Amino acid sequence: MDFDVIIIGAGPSGLTAGIYAVRSGLNVAVIEKQFAGGQIANTESVDNYPALLNISGFDLSVKMLEHAEKLGVKMIYDNVVETDFTGDIKKVITESKNELTAKAIILCAGATPRKLGLIKEDKFIGRGVSYCAVCDGAFYKNKNVVVVGGGNTAVSDCMYLSKFATAVHLVHRRDKLRASKVEINKLVNSGVVIHYNSVVTDIIGEDKVTAVKLQNVIDKSESNIEIDGIFVAIGQIPSNIASEVERDDYGYIIANEDMKTNIEGVFVAGDVRSKKVRQVITAASDGAIAAEMANEYILNKYEIK
């Protein structure tokens, strides 16, 4: 099947890119291996998307999908297993052995949070377990929370959560934080309680999180902290689809503000892009820009009228 643009990934960036690209008169396909919405589809409530106060992540995903399909975006539910971006016409091969071609590609396959690997972790996602303090912090006003991690994101999350929560605990497996000195200095006099040389070994609760069990990695002693929420900030795993594109040291795709990768005709948007802020609104913004740039590229190269 031949398209003007193939978008890999149907999260907010991919669906927005689809909407903008099809509105430019392009023949557009979005390939998604699971379900539309990406990570946001699993978020219980979204309070920071303009004009849509307190909408569930699932409902927001459905609205974006309906918008894209209504405008004519073709949705293909399949898993991309191989890409070939060497020629002017880009090739994408799926798990179902379908070979799709396009004049331009937009990579929107996102990134997944690195999990703790605990038995009850998935059970409590959206009910006390979160991977985004900015997304969910406001729901923990006057409550107690734990942040797991020791890098800049973990420290930043602690400071953000301290604006809402009654108590913030930071759990780190080493004897010192990996965050920058600037970030660490923010913790001074912040009231954040730091648990060094400690790991979370269990999440406690029935219908929602009520406590976590900590273990000291040196003396193996254990203790419980009564909390309402646990924020995991130990990194993300970016999609490894399209090995041809240039990536940073963490595996994120490098692109300029025009969303152009190192390969002509290949663009990137959303959480898989190397950047500092990863939110629904920034993913959507990336998608819009990538679609506009893809359209400009196609017009210039193929003189579509």
N, C-alpha and C positions, 0 to 999 in steps of 0.2 A: 504494500500500500504506500502511496506517495502523498506527502503532505508538504506544505510550505514550512510549517514549524511543528516540531515534536517537543513536547514538554515532558520531562521525566519527573514525576512526583506531583501529587494532587493535594498538597497542603495549601495554606493560604497564599504562598508565593506562586505555586503552580497554577492554582485556579484563577488568581488575579492575572497572571501572565496570559492565561487562556482567554480570559474576558477581553483584555486589551488587544491581544493579537487578532482575535476573530472580529473585533470591531474595526480593525484596520483592513478588513477584507481578506484576511489570510485563511487558508485551509489548515485547521489546527487540530492536533491530537494530543491528549494528555494520557500518559501511561502511569498507572498506579498499581502497585503490587498488593495492597491491602484494601484500605477504605479511604475515602476522601476526608480531608481535614488534617491528616497527619497527627502530630502530638496534641494539637488543640482539641481534637475530637474527644480526647479522654479527660479534658478539664471540666470539672463540675460547673464552674461559673466563671464567666469572663466579664470583668467590670471596667476594663480600660480600653475597649474598642469604641471609638467615637460613634455616638448616636444609638448605640445598642447597649443600653444599660442593663447589666445583670442578665446576660444571655448565657445559656450553657454552651460549652465548647462544641458539643454535638450539634446543637441547633444552629450555631454560627456556621459550622461546616456544611450542614445541609443547605442553608441559604446560599452560601458561596457556590456549591455544586449546582443547585437549581439555576442560579444566575448564569453560570457558564454553559450549562446544557441548553438553556432556553435560547441563548445567543448562537448556538450551533457548534460549540466545542464537542469534539468526538472523544468520549471516555473509553479507554481501553484498560481493562483490569487484567494485568499480566505482570510478570517479573522480568525486568531487563537483565540479561545475563552477559551481553556482549555489545560493545560499541566500536564503530570504525569511523573516525572523524578525519581520515587522511585526505579525502577528496573533497571537491566542492559539494557533492551530494553526500550527506552524512547517513550512516547506516546504524540501525538499532535492531538487535536481535533479542527476542523474548524467550522465556522458558517454554512457551508453546510452539517454538520454532517459527514464529512469524518474523519476517524481515521487513522492517519499515524504513522508509527513506524520507529525508527532508532537506530542504535548503538551509535550514537553521535549526539549532538545538538550544533548548533552555534547560539547564540542570537545576532541578528543584527538589532533589531527593532528601534533603534535610539532614538532620543529625538526631541521634537518640541519646537520652541522658544515660550516663554510666551509673548503673545501679549498685546497691550494696550487696545484692545477692542473697537477701534474707528470705526465708520461707513465706512470711506474711506480707512482704513488701508490695507485691502486685495487688493483693487483696485490699490494701488500704490506700491505694492511689485515689486521690480525690476525697478521701475520708481521714486525712491526717498526714498522708505522705505526699510530698510535693517536690518537684525538681525546679521550681521557679519562684523565687521569693517575690519578685516584682509582680508576677501574675497573681499570687495567692496570699501575699502578706497581709493585706487589709482584712482578710477573713479571720485573722488571729488577734484582733484587738482585745486587750486585757486578758490574754491567754499566755500560756507558757510554751515555748518552742525550743527545739534543738536543731542546730545546723551541723552537718557532718562535712568536714573538709578542712583544708589548711592553706588553700591558695587565695588569690585575690578575690575570686568569686565568693568563696565562703565568708571571708571577712566583710566584703561589701554587703552580702546578704544579711549578716549579723547586724550591721549598722542600719540597714533598711528596716529589718524586722523590729529593731529596738524602738522604732517610732510608733509601733502598734502594740507589741507584746508586753506583758508585765515582766516576764523574765526570758532571757535568751541565753542558751547554753551552746558553746562551740566545742565539738568533739573532734580531736585530731589524733591520729595514730602515732605521731612522732613527738619529740620533746621540744620542737620549735616549729613555728608556722613557716610555710613556704611563700607566703604573700610578701609583697614588696614592703619596704620600711614605711613608706607613706601610708599604705593600707593598715599595717600593724599599728602605727601610731594612732589611728582612729579609734582603736579599741581602748586606749588609755582613758580611764574615767568614764567609760561608756556603760559600765555595769554588766557587760557581757561576761559570763562565767566560762572560763576555758578549762577543758578537761584534756590535758596532755597525755600522751602515751595510752590512749584509750580508743576502743572501737565499739560500735553498736553491734551486739550479738543477737538481739531479739527485739521485735516490736510487739508491744503488749496491748491488748484490747479485744473487744468483741465486735461491735458494729463500727467502732471508730478507735483511733489511737488514744490510749490513756497513759502510756508510759513506754520507756525504752530501757533495755538492760545494757549496761556498759561493762566491759571487761578491760582491766588494766593489762597491757601487753607485756609488762615487765614482771609483776608479781602475781598476775592471773586473778587478782581479786575482782569481785563483781559488785555492782550496785545498780539500783533502779532510780530513774528520774521520772517523776510524774509530769507529763507534758500533754499538750493538745495537738501538736503538730511536729513533724520532722522534715526538715528541708535538706535534701541531698545535693551537695555541691562538690562532687568529686570529678567533674568533667563530663564531656559529651563525646560520642563516637560519630564522626561525620560519615555520611554515605561514601562508600568506595566505588560507586558506579563511575565509569569513565576514567580509567587510569591514565589516559593520554593528557589530561589537563594538569596544569601546574598547581601544586598545593604547598601550603606552608608546613612548618615542622609538626603541626598537630593534625594534619590531614585535611584541612579545610581548603577549598578551592580559592585561589587568588584571582581577584578581578578588580578593575578600577571602578569608579563610581558610575560608569556606563554599563556595568555588569559584563564587560567583555573579558573573556579568558584569554589565555595565550594562543588559542586556536581560533582562526578566523571563522566566523559563523557559529561559534559556540559561546553561549552566554550562561550565566549562573544567577540564581536568586535564592533568598531565604537563608535558613540556618546552616546550609552546607557552605555558604560563602564565608571567607575569612573576614571577620568584622567584630566589633565590640558588643553591639546591642542586638539581642535576638528576641524579638517580640512579634506578635501577630501583625501589628501595624507596620513594623519594619520589613517583615517578610512580604506583605502586600505591596509595599512601596518598591522593594526590589523587583517584584514580579512585573509591576507596571513599567518600570524603567527597562527591564530586560526585553519585554515585548515591544516597546517602542524602538529600542535599538535593533532588535531582530528585524522589525519591519523596515527600518531605514537601511539595514544591510541588504536585505532582499531587493528592495527597490533599486538601490545603487548597483547591485551586481547583476540582477536579472531584468531590470527595467519593467517591472510589473506596472501596468497602467490601472 
